[in-house]
Amino acid sequence: MIPGRIIFLNGTSSAGKSTLAKALREALPEFCYYASDQLADAGFRATKRGPTAELPNERSRFFDGFHRSIVAFANAGNDLIVEHIVEEQSWADQLNDLFARLDVFWVGVYAPVEEIERRERERGNRYIGEARYHLKTHDYCRYDLEVDTTRPLDALVAIIIEEWEKRRTAAT
């Protein structure tokens, strides 16, 4: 079986990853949209948690499983648009190891810090300061393309698809 392709969107909270991922899926209907928030929002994570000291372990297990599931879905032949925040260098290292034999197009999703903080406040469902804290994610990843989500959404989708196709054409 031919593994699926992955367009991996990485950026801070409130950077516009979800909006961008959904727009990309509209433009690339053969792709599945996949994010850890989908699992968490569906109630996947354990409802009974152990003592506070165990919480980081539960979180580590969840994200280890999420990272491995990306590979499992791709290896089953699914094309994926993955939205994520690579929160630690160890996550980036793990993802790079797991993705070694896959066609992955890394997209850094940015917005000026003032804009992500404005979005964070307007959403009302984020901890204020979470987006600024997640800025470190860009230190851990090497990108094929970086986009600023203050640009028009349709232009960003067109640029991502064009650069992704150009990269794929150059590889053949």
MIDOSE-1310 file (N, C-alpha, C; in nm, 2 decimals, decimal comma, always signed):
residues 172
mipg	+0,08/-0,12/+0,00/+0,00/+0,00/+0,00/+0,09/+0,12/+0,00; +0,05/+0,22/-0,08/+0,12/+0,35/-0,08/+0,08/+0,43/+0,03; +0,17/+0,48/+0,12/+0,13/+0,56/+0,23/+0,07/+0,70/+0,18; -0,01/+0,75/+0,27/-0,07/+0,88/+0,24/+0,03/+0,99/+0,26
riif	-0,01/+1,10/+0,21/+0,07/+1,23/+0,22/+0,02/+1,31/+0,34; +0,11/+1,39/+0,39/+0,07/+1,47/+0,51/+0,11/+1,61/+0,49; +0,01/+1,70/+0,51/+0,04/+1,84/+0,52/+0,02/+1,87/+0,67; +0,14/+1,91/+0,73/+0,14/+1,93/+0,88/+0,15/+2,07/+0,91
lngt	+0,04/+2,12/+0,97/+0,03/+2,26/+1,01/+0,07/+2,28/+1,16; +0,17/+2,35/+1,19/+0,22/+2,37/+1,32/+0,23/+2,52/+1,36; +0,17/+2,55/+1,47/+0,18/+2,69/+1,52/+0,12/+2,71/+1,65; +0,12/+2,83/+1,71/+0,08/+2,85/+1,84/-0,07/+2,84/+1,85
ssag	-0,12/+2,83/+1,97/-0,27/+2,85/+1,99/-0,31/+2,98/+1,93; -0,43/+2,98/+1,87/-0,49/+3,11/+1,81/-0,41/+3,16/+1,69; -0,32/+3,08/+1,63/-0,25/+3,13/+1,51/-0,34/+3,12/+1,39; -0,45/+3,04/+1,39/-0,53/+3,02/+1,28/-0,52/+2,88/+1,21
kstl	-0,46/+2,79/+1,28/-0,44/+2,65/+1,22/-0,57/+2,58/+1,19; -0,67/+2,59/+1,27/-0,80/+2,52/+1,25/-0,87/+2,58/+1,13; -0,87/+2,71/+1,12/-0,94/+2,78/+1,01/-0,87/+2,74/+0,88; -0,74/+2,74/+0,88/-0,66/+2,71/+0,77/-0,67/+2,56/+0,73
akal	-0,67/+2,47/+0,82/-0,69/+2,33/+0,80/-0,82/+2,30/+0,73; -0,93/+2,36/+0,78/-1,06/+2,34/+0,72/-1,07/+2,39/+0,58; -1,01/+2,51/+0,56/-1,01/+2,56/+0,42/-0,93/+2,48/+0,33; -0,82/+2,42/+0,37/-0,74/+2,33/+0,29/-0,81/+2,21/+0,26
real	-0,89/+2,16/+0,36/-0,97/+2,04/+0,33/-1,07/+2,06/+0,22; -1,13/+2,18/+0,22/-1,23/+2,21/+0,12/-1,16/+2,21/-0,02; -1,04/+2,26/-0,02/-0,97/+2,27/-0,15/-0,90/+2,13/-0,19; -0,88/+2,05/-0,09/-0,82/+1,92/-0,12/-0,91/+1,81/-0,06
pefc	-1,03/+1,78/-0,12/-1,13/+1,69/-0,06/-1,08/+1,55/-0,04; -0,97/+1,51/-0,10/-0,92/+1,38/-0,08/-0,84/+1,36/+0,05; -0,82/+1,47/+0,12/-0,75/+1,47/+0,24/-0,84/+1,46/+0,36; -0,80/+1,40/+0,47/-0,87/+1,39/+0,59/-0,81/+1,50/+0,68
yyas	-0,89/+1,56/+0,77/-0,85/+1,66/+0,86/-0,83/+1,59/+1,00; -0,71/+1,61/+1,06/-0,68/+1,54/+1,19/-0,61/+1,63/+1,28; -0,66/+1,63/+1,41/-0,60/+1,72/+1,51/-0,63/+1,65/+1,65; -0,53/+1,67/+1,74/-0,55/+1,62/+1,87/-0,67/+1,67/+1,94
dqla	-0,71/+1,80/+1,91/-0,83/+1,86/+1,97/-0,95/+1,78/+1,94; -0,95/+1,72/+1,82/-1,07/+1,63/+1,79/-1,09/+1,52/+1,88; -0,98/+1,46/+1,92/-0,98/+1,35/+2,01/-1,02/+1,40/+2,15; -0,96/+1,50/+2,20/-0,99/+1,56/+2,33/-1,13/+1,61/+2,34
dagf	-1,18/+1,68/+2,23/-1,32/+1,73/+2,23/-1,42/+1,62/+2,23; -1,38/+1,50/+2,17/-1,48/+1,39/+2,16/-1,48/+1,31/+2,29; -1,40/+1,35/+2,39/-1,39/+1,28/+2,52/-1,30/+1,17/+2,53; -1,20/+1,16/+2,43/-1,10/+1,05/+2,43/-1,02/+1,04/+2,56
ratk	-0,97/+1,15/+2,61/-0,88/+1,15/+2,72/-0,95/+1,10/+2,85; -0,87/+1,04/+2,93/-0,92/+0,98/+3,06/-1,00/+1,08/+3,14; -1,11/+1,05/+3,19/-1,19/+1,14/+3,28/-1,14/+1,13/+3,42; -1,09/+1,01/+3,46/-1,04/+1,00/+3,60/-0,88/+1,01/+3,59
rgpt	-0,84/+1,11/+3,66/-0,69/+1,14/+3,66/-0,64/+1,10/+3,79; -0,51/+1,06/+3,79/-0,45/+1,03/+3,92/-0,40/+1,15/+3,99; -0,31/+1,13/+4,08/-0,25/+1,25/+4,16/-0,18/+1,34/+4,06; -0,17/+1,47/+4,10/-0,11/+1,57/+4,01/+0,02/+1,52/+3,95
aelp	+0,10/+1,45/+4,03/+0,23/+1,41/+3,98/+0,21/+1,31/+3,85; +0,10/+1,25/+3,84/+0,08/+1,16/+3,73/+0,03/+1,23/+3,60; -0,02/+1,35/+3,62/-0,08/+1,42/+3,50/+0,01/+1,44/+3,38; +0,14/+1,48/+3,41/+0,23/+1,49/+3,29/+0,25/+1,35/+3,22
ners	+0,24/+1,24/+3,29/+0,25/+1,11/+3,23/+0,13/+1,08/+3,14; +0,01/+1,12/+3,19/-0,11/+1,10/+3,11/-0,10/+1,18/+2,98; -0,06/+1,30/+2,99/-0,04/+1,39/+2,88/+0,06/+1,34/+2,78; +0,17/+1,29/+2,83/+0,27/+1,23/+2,75/+0,22/+1,11/+2,67
rffd	+0,15/+1,03/+2,74/+0,09/+0,91/+2,67/-0,01/+0,95/+2,57; -0,09/+1,05/+2,60/-0,19/+1,09/+2,50/-0,12/+1,14/+2,37; -0,02/+1,23/+2,38/+0,05/+1,28/+2,27/+0,14/+1,18/+2,20; +0,20/+1,09/+2,27/+0,27/+0,98/+2,21/+0,18/+0,90/+2,12
gfhr	+0,06/+0,87/+2,17/-0,04/+0,79/+2,09/-0,09/+0,87/+1,97; -0,11/+1,00/+1,99/-0,16/+1,09/+1,88/-0,05/+1,09/+1,77; +0,07/+1,11/+1,81/+0,18/+1,11/+1,71/+0,19/+0,98/+1,63; +0,18/+0,87/+1,70/+0,18/+0,74/+1,63/+0,06/+0,72/+1,55
siva	-0,05/+0,77/+1,59/-0,17/+0,75/+1,51/-0,17/+0,83/+1,38; -0,10/+0,94/+1,37/-0,08/+1,01/+1,25/-0,01/+0,91/+1,15; +0,09/+0,85/+1,19/+0,17/+0,75/+1,11/+0,08/+0,64/+1,07; +0,00/+0,58/+1,16/-0,09/+0,47/+1,13/-0,19/+0,51/+1,02
fana	-0,25/+0,62/+1,03/-0,34/+0,67/+0,93/-0,28/+0,69/+0,80; -0,16/+0,75/+0,80/-0,09/+0,77/+0,67/-0,05/+0,64/+0,61; +0,01/+0,54/+0,69/+0,05/+0,41/+0,64/-0,07/+0,33/+0,59; -0,19/+0,36/+0,63/-0,31/+0,30/+0,58/-0,35/+0,36/+0,45
gndl	-0,28/+0,46/+0,40/-0,31/+0,52/+0,27/-0,39/+0,65/+0,28; -0,41/+0,70/+0,39/-0,49/+0,82/+0,41/-0,40/+0,95/+0,39; -0,45/+1,04/+0,30/-0,39/+1,17/+0,29/-0,44/+1,25/+0,41; -0,35/+1,32/+0,48/-0,39/+1,40/+0,60/-0,35/+1,54/+0,60
iveh	-0,44/+1,62/+0,65/-0,40/+1,76/+0,69/-0,40/+1,75/+0,85; -0,28/+1,77/+0,90/-0,27/+1,75/+1,05/-0,24/+1,89/+1,11; -0,32/+1,92/+1,21/-0,30/+2,05/+1,28/-0,25/+2,01/+1,42; -0,14/+2,09/+1,46/-0,08/+2,05/+1,59/+0,00/+2,17/+1,65
ivee	+0,03/+2,16/+1,77/+0,13/+2,25/+1,84/+0,24/+2,16/+1,89; +0,36/+2,16/+1,83/+0,47/+2,08/+1,87/+0,53/+2,15/+1,99; +0,49/+2,11/+2,11/+0,52/+2,18/+2,23/+0,66/+2,16/+2,29; +0,72/+2,05/+2,25/+0,86/+2,02/+2,31/+0,95/+1,97/+2,20
qswa	+1,08/+1,99/+2,22/+1,18/+1,94/+2,13/+1,17/+1,79/+2,11; +1,14/+1,72/+2,22/+1,12/+1,57/+2,22/+1,01/+1,53/+2,13; +0,90/+1,61/+2,12/+0,79/+1,58/+2,03/+0,84/+1,60/+1,88; +0,91/+1,71/+1,86/+0,96/+1,73/+1,72/+1,06/+1,61/+1,68
dqln	+1,14/+1,57/+1,77/+1,23/+1,46/+1,74/+1,16/+1,33/+1,71; +1,05/+1,31/+1,80/+0,97/+1,19/+1,78/+0,90/+1,19/+1,64; +0,84/+1,31/+1,61/+0,77/+1,32/+1,48/+0,86/+1,30/+1,37; +0,98/+1,36/+1,37/+1,08/+1,35/+1,26/+1,12/+1,20/+1,24
dlfa	+1,14/+1,13/+1,35/+1,17/+0,99/+1,34/+1,05/+0,91/+1,29; +0,93/+0,93/+1,34/+0,81/+0,86/+1,29/+0,78/+0,89/+1,14; +0,81/+1,01/+1,10/+0,78/+1,06/+0,96/+0,89/+1,03/+0,86; +0,99/+0,96/+0,90/+1,11/+0,95/+0,82/+1,08/+0,89/+0,68
rldv	+0,99/+0,80/+0,67/+0,96/+0,74/+0,54/+0,83/+0,79/+0,48; +0,78/+0,90/+0,53/+0,65/+0,95/+0,48/+0,68/+1,08/+0,40; +0,58/+1,12/+0,32/+0,58/+1,24/+0,25/+0,51/+1,35/+0,33; +0,59/+1,43/+0,40/+0,53/+1,53/+0,49/+0,58/+1,67/+0,45
fwvg	+0,48/+1,75/+0,44/+0,50/+1,89/+0,40/+0,47/+1,98/+0,53; +0,58/+2,03/+0,59/+0,57/+2,11/+0,71/+0,54/+2,25/+0,68; +0,43/+2,30/+0,74/+0,39/+2,44/+0,73/+0,39/+2,51/+0,87; +0,47/+2,61/+0,88/+0,47/+2,69/+1,00/+0,36/+2,80/+0,99
vyap	+0,27/+2,80/+1,09/+0,15/+2,89/+1,08/+0,18/+3,00/+1,19; +0,19/+3,12/+1,14/+0,22/+3,23/+1,22/+0,12/+3,34/+1,21; +0,12/+3,43/+1,31/+0,05/+3,56/+1,31/+0,13/+3,64/+1,41; +0,13/+3,77/+1,39/+0,20/+3,86/+1,49/+0,14/+3,83/+1,63
veei	+0,23/+3,84/+1,73/+0,19/+3,81/+1,86/+0,07/+3,89/+1,91; +0,07/+4,02/+1,87/-0,05/+4,10/+1,90/-0,18/+4,05/+1,85; -0,17/+3,99/+1,73/-0,29/+3,93/+1,67/-0,33/+3,80/+1,73; -0,24/+3,72/+1,77/-0,28/+3,59/+1,83/-0,33/+3,62/+1,97
erre	-0,28/+3,72/+2,04/-0,33/+3,76/+2,17/-0,47/+3,82/+2,16; -0,49/+3,90/+2,05/-0,63/+3,95/+2,03/-0,73/+3,84/+2,01; -0,69/+3,74/+1,92/-0,78/+3,63/+1,89/-0,80/+3,54/+2,02; -0,70/+3,53/+2,10/-0,71/+3,45/+2,23/-0,81/+3,52/+2,32
rerg	-0,81/+3,65/+2,33/-0,91/+3,72/+2,41/-1,05/+3,71/+2,36; -1,06/+3,72/+2,23/-1,19/+3,72/+2,16/-1,26/+3,58/+2,17; -1,18/+3,48/+2,16/-1,23/+3,34/+2,16/-1,29/+3,31/+2,30; -1,23/+3,36/+2,41/-1,29/+3,34/+2,54/-1,27/+3,20/+2,59
nryi	-1,22/+3,10/+2,51/-1,20/+2,97/+2,56/-1,05/+2,93/+2,57; -0,97/+3,03/+2,58/-0,82/+3,01/+2,59/-0,77/+3,07/+2,72; -0,66/+3,02/+2,77/-0,60/+3,08/+2,88/-0,52/+3,20/+2,82; -0,53/+3,31/+2,88/-0,46/+3,43/+2,83/-0,31/+3,40/+2,85
gear	-0,23/+3,42/+2,75/-0,09/+3,39/+2,76/-0,05/+3,25/+2,70; -0,15/+3,17/+2,67/-0,12/+3,04/+2,61/-0,05/+3,05/+2,47; -0,10/+3,14/+2,39/-0,04/+3,16/+2,26/+0,10/+3,21/+2,27; +0,13/+3,31/+2,35/+0,26/+3,35/+2,37/+0,36/+3,24/+2,42
yhlk	+0,31/+3,16/+2,51/+0,38/+3,05/+2,56/+0,42/+2,95/+2,45; +0,33/+2,93/+2,36/+0,35/+2,83/+2,25/+0,44/+2,89/+2,13; +0,48/+3,01/+2,14/+0,57/+3,06/+2,04/+0,69/+2,98/+2,02; +0,73/+2,91/+2,13/+0,85/+2,82/+2,13/+0,84/+2,71/+2,03
thdy	+0,72/+2,68/+1,99/+0,70/+2,57/+1,89/+0,78/+2,58/+1,76; +0,79/+2,71/+1,72/+0,87/+2,73/+1,60/+1,02/+2,71/+1,61; +1,07/+2,71/+1,73/+1,21/+2,68/+1,75/+1,24/+2,53/+1,73; +1,14/+2,45/+1,74/+1,16/+2,30/+1,73/+1,14/+2,24/+1,59
cryd	+1,09/+2,32/+1,50/+1,05/+2,26/+1,37/+1,12/+2,33/+1,25; +1,15/+2,25/+1,15/+1,20/+2,31/+1,02/+1,08/+2,30/+0,93; +1,06/+2,41/+0,85/+0,94/+2,41/+0,77/+0,98/+2,41/+0,62; +0,88/+2,36/+0,54/+0,89/+2,37/+0,40/+0,83/+2,50/+0,35
levd	+0,74/+2,56/+0,44/+0,68/+2,68/+0,41/+0,63/+2,75/+0,54; +0,63/+2,88/+0,54/+0,58/+2,95/+0,66/+0,47/+3,05/+0,60; +0,36/+3,06/+0,67/+0,25/+3,15/+0,63/+0,21/+3,23/+0,75; +0,16/+3,35/+0,72/+0,11/+3,45/+0,81/-0,04/+3,45/+0,79
ttrp	-0,12/+3,41/+0,90/-0,26/+3,41/+0,88/-0,33/+3,54/+0,89; -0,26/+3,65/+0,89/-0,33/+3,78/+0,88/-0,35/+3,81/+0,73; -0,29/+3,72/+0,64/-0,32/+3,73/+0,50/-0,45/+3,67/+0,47; -0,51/+3,70/+0,35/-0,64/+3,64/+0,31/-0,64/+3,49/+0,31
ldal	-0,74/+3,42/+0,36/-0,74/+3,28/+0,37/-0,73/+3,21/+0,23; -0,80/+3,26/+0,14/-0,79/+3,19/+0,00/-0,65/+3,20/-0,06; -0,58/+3,31/-0,03/-0,45/+3,33/-0,08/-0,35/+3,23/-0,01; -0,37/+3,21/+0,12/-0,29/+3,12/+0,19/-0,31/+2,97/+0,14
vaii	-0,43/+2,93/+0,12/-0,46/+2,80/+0,07/-0,40/+2,78/-0,06; -0,41/+2,88/-0,15/-0,35/+2,87/-0,28/-0,20/+2,86/-0,27; -0,13/+2,93/-0,19/+0,01/+2,93/-0,17/+0,06/+2,79/-0,12; -0,01/+2,74/-0,02/+0,02/+2,61/+0,04/+0,01/+2,50/-0,07
ieew	-0,10/+2,50/-0,14/-0,11/+2,40/-0,24/-0,01/+2,41/-0,35; +0,02/+2,53/-0,39/+0,12/+2,55/-0,50/+0,25/+2,51/-0,45; +0,30/+2,55/-0,33/+0,43/+2,51/-0,29/+0,44/+2,36/-0,26; +0,33/+2,30/-0,21/+0,33/+2,16/-0,18/+0,34/+2,08/-0,31
ekrr	+0,27/+2,12/-0,41/+0,27/+2,06/-0,54/+0,41/+2,08/-0,61; +0,46/+2,20/-0,60/+0,59/+2,23/-0,66/+0,70/+2,14/-0,59; +0,70/+2,12/-0,46/+0,79/+2,04/-0,39/+0,78/+1,90/-0,43; +0,66/+1,85/-0,45/+0,63/+1,71/-0,49/+0,68/+1,69/-0,63
taat	+0,66/+1,78/-0,72/+0,70/+1,77/-0,86/+0,86/+1,77/-0,87; +0,92/+1,85/-0,79/+1,07/+1,86/-0,79/+1,13/+1,73/-0,74; +1,06/+1,66/-0,65/+1,11/+1,53/-0,59/+1,10/+1,41/-0,69; +1,02/+1,43/-0,79/+1,00/+1,32/-0,89/+1,09/+1,33/-1,01
